[in-house]
Amino acid sequence: MAATGSAPAERTLVLVKPDGVQRGLVGEIVARLERRGLKLVALKLMQLPSERAARHYAEHQGKVFYEGLIRFITSGPIVAMVWQGREAVTVVRSLMGATDPLKAAPGTVRGDLALDLGMNVIHGSDSTARAGAEIALFFEDHEIHDYERTLDRWIRE
């Protein structure tokens, strides 16, 4: 699907982790993504089942922090979202900041809102291929809404 202009729109998954939900940071994170020009196309509040968490973090299975990661991500509600826009994966990754909040630049979500590697508030897909797989893990096709957003002409040439 094409966005305004010539570059195709990309989609990416963003999760506000249990610490972000508990701290009331969902609105702040959504606002930052919207202000950057990305378009929200899906959103849900959910309690992540252990089985789905294990599939989401399968690449970390066997690592020393894996069990704690699964316990944490399933410890409370999360907000799962799909964002769309030009180079959405790259844009979200730059807005999130470094995985370790102590190394994240000021102005990023983690740089401004987190202090601990284990509670770093947000997850975003790290590639377009991964984004597709992650989106499919959290959303069915009918839950993703493509629509014309009239302000897009004011964001991109």
Residue frames as a rotation matrix with the C-alpha (Angstrom) as fourth column:
MET 1
0.588 0.809 0.000 0.00
0.809 -0.588 0.000 0.00
0.000 0.000 -1.000 0.00
ALA 2
-0.315 -0.725 0.612 1.33
0.721 -0.602 -0.343 3.41
0.617 0.333 0.713 -0.86
ALA 3
0.032 0.233 -0.972 1.49
0.801 -0.587 -0.114 6.37
-0.597 -0.775 -0.205 1.44
THR 4
0.946 0.196 -0.258 1.40
0.049 -0.873 -0.485 9.96
-0.320 0.446 -0.836 0.33
GLY 5
0.217 -0.907 -0.361 4.39
-0.886 -0.338 0.317 10.41
-0.410 0.251 -0.877 -1.96
SER 6
0.275 -0.158 -0.948 6.37
-0.788 0.528 -0.317 7.67
0.550 0.835 0.021 -3.65
ALA 7
-0.775 -0.632 -0.032 7.70
-0.491 0.632 -0.599 5.55
0.399 -0.448 -0.800 -0.78
PRO 8
-0.012 0.800 -0.600 5.48
0.102 0.598 0.795 2.69
0.995 -0.052 -0.089 0.40
ALA 9
0.296 0.199 0.934 4.12
-0.869 -0.351 0.350 2.84
0.398 -0.915 0.069 3.94
GLU 10
-0.528 -0.512 -0.678 5.66
-0.059 0.818 -0.573 0.45
0.847 -0.263 -0.461 6.41
ARG 11
0.636 0.719 0.279 4.05
-0.396 -0.006 0.918 -1.04
0.662 -0.695 0.281 9.50
THR 12
-0.557 -0.800 -0.224 5.60
-0.135 0.353 -0.926 -1.86
0.819 -0.485 -0.305 12.85
LEU 13
0.438 0.645 -0.626 4.49
0.530 0.378 0.759 -3.28
0.727 -0.664 -0.176 16.17
VAL 14
-0.514 -0.506 0.693 4.83
-0.372 -0.596 -0.711 -1.22
0.773 -0.623 0.118 19.34
LEU 15
0.244 0.539 -0.806 4.14
0.645 0.531 0.550 -2.58
0.724 -0.654 -0.218 22.81
VAL 16
-0.027 -0.203 0.979 3.80
-0.734 -0.660 -0.158 -0.46
0.678 -0.723 -0.132 25.92
LYS 17
-0.483 -0.307 -0.820 5.06
0.169 0.886 -0.431 -2.94
0.859 -0.347 -0.377 28.48
PRO 18
0.290 0.696 -0.657 3.44
0.777 0.229 0.586 -3.54
0.558 -0.680 -0.475 31.89
ASP 19
-0.337 -0.472 -0.815 5.64
0.865 -0.497 -0.070 -0.93
-0.371 -0.729 0.575 33.57
GLY 20
-0.981 -0.021 0.194 4.56
0.121 -0.845 0.521 1.71
0.153 0.534 0.831 31.04
VAL 21
-0.154 0.988 -0.004 0.89
0.255 0.043 0.966 0.85
0.955 0.148 -0.258 31.49
GLN 22
0.242 0.229 -0.943 1.17
0.941 0.183 0.286 0.84
0.238 -0.956 -0.171 35.30
ARG 23
-0.536 -0.560 -0.632 2.95
0.696 -0.716 0.045 4.20
-0.478 -0.416 0.774 35.26
GLY 24
0.456 0.838 -0.300 0.30
0.464 -0.512 -0.723 5.80
-0.759 0.190 -0.622 33.04
LEU 25
-0.357 -0.743 -0.567 2.65
-0.182 -0.540 0.822 6.42
-0.916 0.397 0.058 30.10
VAL 26
-0.187 0.323 0.928 0.45
0.818 0.574 -0.035 5.07
-0.543 0.753 -0.372 27.29
GLY 27
0.808 0.590 0.002 -0.88
0.507 -0.692 -0.514 8.50
-0.302 0.416 -0.858 26.31
GLU 28
0.440 -0.744 -0.503 2.60
-0.438 -0.667 0.603 10.04
-0.784 -0.046 -0.619 26.36
ILE 29
-0.522 -0.666 0.533 3.96
0.094 0.577 0.812 7.30
-0.848 0.474 -0.238 24.09
VAL 30
0.125 0.656 0.744 1.01
0.921 0.202 -0.332 7.48
-0.368 0.727 -0.579 21.68
ALA 31
0.872 0.228 -0.434 1.35
0.136 -0.963 -0.232 11.28
-0.471 0.143 -0.871 21.54
ARG 32
-0.001 -0.957 -0.292 5.06
-0.399 -0.267 0.877 11.07
-0.917 0.117 -0.382 20.69
LEU 33
-0.576 -0.183 0.797 4.39
0.510 0.681 0.525 8.64
-0.639 0.709 -0.298 17.84
GLU 34
0.446 0.817 0.366 1.51
0.852 -0.261 -0.455 10.73
-0.276 0.515 -0.812 16.51
ARG 35
0.721 -0.200 -0.663 3.51
-0.124 -0.979 0.160 13.97
-0.681 -0.033 -0.731 16.70
ARG 36
-0.377 -0.921 0.092 6.28
-0.127 0.149 0.981 12.34
-0.917 0.359 -0.173 14.67
GLY 37
-0.285 0.347 -0.893 3.76
-0.930 -0.325 0.171 11.71
-0.231 0.880 0.416 11.89
LEU 38
-0.991 -0.024 -0.132 3.10
-0.054 0.973 0.224 7.98
0.123 0.229 -0.966 12.18
LYS 39
-0.208 0.978 -0.036 -0.46
-0.836 -0.158 0.526 6.74
0.509 0.139 0.850 11.77
LEU 40
-0.692 0.087 0.716 -2.06
-0.500 0.658 -0.564 4.45
-0.520 -0.748 -0.412 14.35
VAL 41
-0.383 0.546 -0.746 -3.83
-0.763 0.268 0.588 1.59
0.520 0.794 0.314 12.56
ALA 42
0.319 0.522 -0.791 -4.46
0.158 0.794 0.588 -0.86
0.934 -0.313 0.171 15.44
LEU 43
-0.580 -0.448 0.680 -4.52
-0.593 -0.341 -0.730 -0.74
0.559 -0.826 -0.068 19.24
LYS 44
0.487 0.758 -0.433 -5.56
-0.078 0.532 0.843 -3.06
0.870 -0.377 0.318 22.07
LEU 45
-0.142 -0.387 0.911 -5.13
-0.977 -0.092 -0.192 -3.41
0.158 -0.918 -0.365 25.80
MET 46
0.620 0.334 -0.709 -4.43
-0.335 0.931 0.146 -7.02
0.709 0.147 0.690 26.69
GLN 47
0.429 -0.514 0.743 -2.96
-0.695 0.338 0.635 -9.40
-0.577 -0.788 -0.212 29.21
LEU 48
0.067 -0.494 -0.867 -0.30
-0.913 0.321 -0.253 -11.33
0.403 0.808 -0.430 27.31
PRO 49
0.947 0.267 0.179 -0.63
-0.315 0.880 0.356 -15.11
-0.062 -0.393 0.917 27.78
SER 50
0.272 -0.903 0.332 2.62
-0.422 0.198 0.885 -16.95
-0.865 -0.380 -0.328 28.63
GLU 51
0.217 -0.152 0.964 2.46
0.663 0.748 -0.031 -19.02
-0.717 0.646 0.263 25.43
ARG 52
0.831 0.117 0.545 2.27
0.509 -0.556 -0.657 -15.93
0.226 0.823 -0.521 23.22
ALA 53
0.794 -0.607 0.044 5.01
-0.554 -0.691 0.465 -14.21
-0.252 -0.393 -0.884 25.25
ALA 54
0.174 -0.735 0.655 7.23
0.029 0.669 0.743 -17.27
-0.984 -0.111 0.137 24.70
ARG 55
0.400 0.021 0.916 6.62
0.883 0.258 -0.391 -17.06
-0.244 0.966 0.085 20.93
HIS 56
0.975 0.008 0.224 7.30
0.076 -0.952 -0.296 -13.32
0.211 0.306 -0.929 20.93
TYR 57
0.516 -0.816 0.261 10.60
-0.839 -0.420 0.345 -13.71
-0.172 -0.397 -0.902 22.80
ALA 58
0.983 -0.067 0.172 11.62
0.091 0.986 -0.136 -17.08
-0.161 0.150 0.976 21.26
GLU 59
0.555 -0.822 0.126 14.99
0.038 -0.127 -0.991 -15.65
0.831 0.555 -0.039 20.14
HIS 60
-0.043 -0.560 0.828 15.95
-0.834 -0.436 -0.338 -15.20
0.550 -0.705 -0.448 23.80
GLN 61
0.909 0.414 0.050 15.02
-0.379 0.768 0.517 -18.72
0.176 -0.489 0.855 24.92
GLY 62
0.628 -0.688 -0.364 17.92
0.670 0.716 -0.196 -20.30
0.396 -0.121 0.910 26.82
LYS 63
-0.237 -0.692 0.682 19.41
0.110 -0.717 -0.688 -16.96
0.965 -0.088 0.246 27.84
VAL 64
-0.775 -0.200 -0.600 19.82
0.574 0.176 -0.800 -16.23
0.265 -0.964 -0.021 31.53
PHE 65
-0.894 0.408 -0.182 17.21
-0.260 -0.807 -0.530 -13.44
-0.363 -0.427 0.828 31.51
TYR 66
-0.782 0.577 -0.236 14.54
-0.123 0.228 0.966 -15.31
0.611 0.784 -0.108 29.50
GLU 67
-0.335 0.692 -0.639 12.36
0.836 0.531 0.137 -16.58
0.434 -0.489 -0.757 32.38
GLY 68
-0.468 0.101 -0.878 12.36
0.591 -0.703 -0.396 -13.17
-0.657 -0.704 0.269 34.06
LEU 69
-0.945 0.104 -0.309 11.46
-0.294 -0.684 0.668 -11.52
-0.142 0.722 0.677 30.76
ILE 70
-0.570 0.773 -0.279 8.45
0.235 0.479 0.846 -13.81
0.787 0.417 -0.455 30.32
ARG 71
-0.255 0.457 -0.852 7.35
0.967 0.097 -0.237 -13.22
-0.025 -0.884 -0.467 33.93
PHE 72
-0.696 -0.093 -0.712 7.64
0.243 -0.963 -0.112 -9.47
-0.676 -0.251 0.693 33.47
ILE 73
-0.926 0.301 -0.229 5.82
-0.349 -0.449 0.822 -9.13
0.144 0.841 0.521 30.14
THR 74
-0.339 0.838 -0.428 2.94
0.294 0.527 0.797 -11.28
0.893 0.145 -0.425 31.45
SER 75
-0.758 -0.085 -0.647 2.79
0.649 0.009 -0.761 -9.56
0.071 -0.996 0.048 34.87
GLY 76
-0.269 0.694 -0.668 0.18
0.205 -0.636 -0.744 -6.98
-0.941 -0.337 0.029 33.91
PRO 77
0.709 0.613 0.348 -1.67
0.472 -0.045 -0.881 -5.50
-0.524 0.789 -0.321 30.96
ILE 78
-0.607 -0.794 -0.035 0.20
0.449 -0.379 0.809 -4.27
-0.656 0.476 0.586 27.91
VAL 79
0.506 0.667 -0.547 -0.92
-0.240 -0.500 -0.832 -2.03
-0.829 0.552 -0.093 25.07
ALA 80
-0.360 -0.542 0.759 -0.23
0.608 0.480 0.632 -3.49
-0.707 0.689 0.157 21.63
MET 81
0.469 0.465 -0.751 -0.28
-0.205 -0.770 -0.605 -1.14
-0.859 0.438 -0.266 18.66
VAL 82
0.018 -0.457 0.889 0.44
0.942 0.307 0.139 -1.12
-0.337 0.835 0.435 14.95
TRP 83
0.302 -0.050 -0.952 1.87
-0.077 -0.997 0.028 2.09
-0.950 0.065 -0.305 13.53
GLN 84
0.387 -0.070 0.919 2.19
0.877 0.337 -0.343 2.89
-0.286 0.939 0.192 9.86
GLY 85
0.850 -0.094 -0.518 4.29
-0.194 -0.970 -0.143 5.37
-0.489 0.222 -0.843 7.94
ARG 86
0.713 -0.669 -0.208 7.40
-0.281 -0.001 -0.960 5.97
0.642 0.743 -0.189 5.91
GLU 87
-0.266 -0.891 -0.368 10.21
-0.049 0.394 -0.918 3.85
0.963 -0.227 -0.148 7.42
ALA 88
0.594 0.667 0.450 8.02
-0.478 -0.158 0.864 3.21
0.648 -0.728 0.225 10.47
VAL 89
0.751 -0.359 -0.555 10.43
0.581 0.759 0.295 0.64
0.315 -0.544 0.778 11.95
THR 90
-0.292 -0.941 0.169 13.37
0.771 -0.336 -0.541 3.05
0.566 -0.027 0.824 11.84
VAL 91
-0.198 0.296 0.934 11.29
-0.267 -0.934 0.239 5.96
0.943 -0.202 0.264 13.13
VAL 92
0.830 0.555 0.051 9.96
-0.224 0.249 0.942 3.98
0.510 -0.794 0.331 16.09
ARG 93
0.485 -0.719 -0.497 13.40
0.816 0.576 -0.037 2.58
0.313 -0.388 0.867 16.94
SER 94
-0.493 -0.708 0.506 14.89
0.475 -0.706 -0.525 6.08
0.729 -0.018 0.684 17.02
LEU 95
0.074 0.614 0.786 12.01
-0.491 -0.663 0.565 7.41
0.868 -0.428 0.253 19.15
MET 96
0.855 0.259 -0.448 12.39
0.182 0.660 0.729 4.53
0.485 -0.705 0.517 21.63
GLY 97
0.418 -0.802 0.427 16.10
-0.890 -0.456 0.016 5.06
0.182 -0.387 -0.904 22.26
ALA 98
-0.499 -0.741 -0.450 18.70
-0.583 0.671 -0.458 2.51
0.641 0.033 -0.767 23.32
THR 99
0.176 0.566 -0.805 17.45
0.179 0.786 0.592 -0.66
0.968 -0.248 0.037 25.01
ASP 100
-0.201 -0.317 -0.927 19.30
0.972 0.056 -0.230 0.32
0.125 -0.947 0.297 28.18
PRO 101
0.742 0.623 0.247 17.61
0.595 -0.782 0.185 3.53
0.308 0.010 -0.951 29.34
LEU 102
0.596 -0.587 -0.549 20.84
0.271 -0.496 0.825 4.71
-0.756 -0.640 -0.137 30.99
LYS 103
-0.566 -0.794 0.220 22.40
0.447 -0.072 0.892 4.77
-0.692 0.603 0.396 27.49
ALA 104
0.077 0.701 0.709 19.33
0.997 -0.072 -0.038 6.20
0.025 0.710 -0.704 25.74
ALA 105
-0.790 -0.406 0.460 19.52
0.470 -0.882 0.028 9.78
0.394 0.238 0.888 24.51
PRO 106
-0.575 0.615 -0.540 17.43
0.203 -0.532 -0.822 12.49
-0.793 -0.582 0.181 26.15
GLY 107
-0.405 0.521 -0.751 14.33
-0.841 -0.534 0.084 13.11
-0.357 0.666 0.654 24.07
THR 108
-0.606 0.216 -0.766 13.74
-0.317 0.817 0.481 9.40
0.730 0.534 -0.427 23.45
VAL 109
0.513 0.858 -0.024 11.03
-0.375 0.249 0.893 7.44
0.772 -0.449 0.449 25.24
ARG 110
0.603 -0.316 -0.733 13.52
0.655 0.721 0.228 5.38
0.456 -0.617 0.641 27.22
GLY 111
-0.479 -0.856 0.194 15.89
0.619 -0.487 -0.616 8.30
0.622 -0.175 0.763 27.75
ASP 112
-0.541 0.350 0.765 13.10
-0.456 -0.886 0.084 10.41
0.707 -0.303 0.639 29.24
LEU 113
0.269 0.908 0.320 10.85
-0.838 0.058 0.542 7.85
0.474 -0.414 0.777 30.92
ALA 114
0.913 0.063 -0.404 12.87
0.066 0.952 0.299 4.82
0.404 -0.299 0.865 32.07
LEU 115
0.416 -0.791 0.449 15.84
-0.909 -0.364 0.202 4.01
0.003 -0.492 -0.871 34.30
ASP 116
-0.079 -0.366 0.927 16.14
-0.535 0.800 0.271 0.21
-0.841 -0.475 -0.259 34.27
LEU 117
-0.773 -0.300 -0.559 17.04
-0.635 0.372 0.677 -2.22
0.005 0.878 -0.478 31.48
GLY 118
-0.907 0.421 0.003 14.44
0.419 0.902 -0.110 -4.70
-0.049 -0.098 -0.994 32.74
MET 119
0.135 0.955 -0.263 11.71
0.806 -0.260 -0.532 -2.07
-0.577 -0.140 -0.805 32.87
ASN 120
-0.787 -0.581 -0.205 12.31
0.318 -0.668 0.673 -0.02
-0.528 0.464 0.711 29.76
VAL 121
-0.378 0.772 -0.511 8.65
-0.278 -0.621 -0.733 0.81
-0.883 -0.135 0.449 29.04
ILE 122
0.497 0.564 -0.660 8.41
-0.702 -0.186 -0.687 0.02
-0.510 0.805 0.303 25.31
HIS 123
-0.267 -0.517 0.813 9.07
0.308 0.754 0.580 -2.57
-0.913 0.406 -0.042 22.62
GLY 124
0.474 0.390 -0.789 9.28
-0.669 -0.424 -0.611 -1.92
-0.573 0.817 0.060 18.89
SER 125
0.890 -0.118 0.440 9.99
0.335 0.824 -0.457 -4.29
-0.309 0.554 0.773 16.03
ASP 126
0.197 -0.923 -0.330 13.65
-0.072 -0.349 0.934 -4.29
-0.978 -0.161 -0.135 14.99
SER 127
-0.906 -0.417 -0.067 13.16
-0.085 0.024 0.996 -4.95
-0.414 0.909 -0.057 11.25
THR 128
-0.303 0.832 -0.464 10.41
-0.953 -0.265 0.147 -4.99
0.000 0.487 0.873 8.65
ALA 129
-0.354 0.146 -0.924 10.50
-0.247 0.938 0.243 -8.80
0.902 0.314 -0.296 8.52
ARG 130
-0.873 -0.004 -0.488 10.20
0.449 0.381 -0.808 -9.03
0.189 -0.925 -0.330 12.28
ALA 131
-0.772 0.626 -0.110 7.44
-0.527 -0.727 -0.439 -6.40
-0.355 -0.281 0.892 12.26
GLY 132
-0.239 0.703 -0.670 5.32
-0.782 0.270 0.562 -8.55
0.576 0.658 0.485 9.97
ALA 133
-0.397 0.023 -0.917 5.73
0.277 0.956 -0.096 -11.61
0.875 -0.292 -0.386 12.20
GLU 134
-0.938 0.008 -0.346 5.10
0.338 -0.205 -0.919 -9.64
-0.078 -0.979 0.190 15.40
ILE 135
-0.632 0.762 -0.139 2.03
-0.772 -0.635 0.029 -7.90
-0.066 0.125 0.990 14.03
ALA 136
-0.126 0.576 -0.808 0.59
-0.485 0.675 0.556 -11.29
0.865 0.462 0.194 13.02
LEU 137
-0.655 -0.186 -0.732 1.25
0.463 0.667 -0.583 -12.59
0.597 -0.721 -0.351 16.55
PHE 138
-0.873 0.240 -0.424 -0.74
0.279 -0.467 -0.839 -9.79
-0.400 -0.851 0.341 18.18
PHE 139
-0.280 0.778 -0.562 -3.39
-0.592 -0.601 -0.538 -8.83
-0.756 0.182 0.628 15.59
GLU 140
-0.122 0.361 0.925 -5.67
0.716 0.677 -0.170 -10.50
-0.687 0.641 -0.341 13.11
ASP 141
-0.762 -0.250 0.598 -6.00
0.637 -0.460 0.619 -8.81
0.120 0.852 0.509 9.72
HIS 142
0.080 0.905 0.419 -9.50
0.666 -0.361 0.652 -7.48
0.741 0.227 -0.632 10.46
GLU 143
0.578 0.093 -0.811 -8.16
0.775 -0.372 0.511 -5.67
-0.254 -0.924 -0.287 13.55
ILE 144
-0.526 -0.791 -0.314 -5.85
0.545 -0.596 0.589 -3.46
-0.653 0.139 0.745 11.48
HIS 145
0.535 0.845 -0.002 -7.55
0.641 -0.408 -0.650 -0.44
-0.550 0.346 -0.760 9.96
ASP 146
-0.684 -0.666 0.297 -6.21
0.694 -0.468 0.547 1.30
-0.225 0.581 0.782 6.91
TYR 147
0.509 0.852 -0.119 -7.83
0.791 -0.518 -0.327 4.68
-0.340 0.072 -0.938 6.39
GLU 148
0.005 -0.451 0.893 -7.14
0.664 -0.666 -0.340 7.97
0.748 0.594 0.296 4.74
ARG 149
0.198 -0.049 -0.979 -5.81
0.858 -0.474 0.198 10.49
-0.474 -0.879 -0.052 7.20
THR 150
0.807 0.274 0.522 -6.31
0.551 -0.666 -0.502 13.96
0.211 0.693 -0.689 5.77
LEU 151
0.849 -0.507 -0.150 -3.37
-0.355 -0.757 0.549 15.49
-0.392 -0.412 -0.822 7.60
ASP 152
0.414 -0.732 0.541 -0.90
0.613 0.663 0.429 13.20
-0.673 0.154 0.724 5.82
ARG 153
0.528 -0.203 0.824 -0.51
0.736 -0.374 -0.564 15.81
0.423 0.905 -0.048 3.09
TRP 154
0.814 -0.227 0.534 0.91
-0.377 -0.907 0.189 18.12
0.441 -0.355 -0.824 5.77
ILE 155
0.703 -0.564 0.434 3.49
-0.222 0.406 0.887 15.56
-0.676 -0.719 0.160 6.91
ARG 156
-0.216 -0.763 0.609 5.07
0.443 0.479 0.757 14.39
-0.870 0.434 0.235 3.63
GLU 157
-0.279 0.037 -0.960 5.60
-0.737 -0.649 0.189 15.83
-0.616 0.760 0.209 0.19
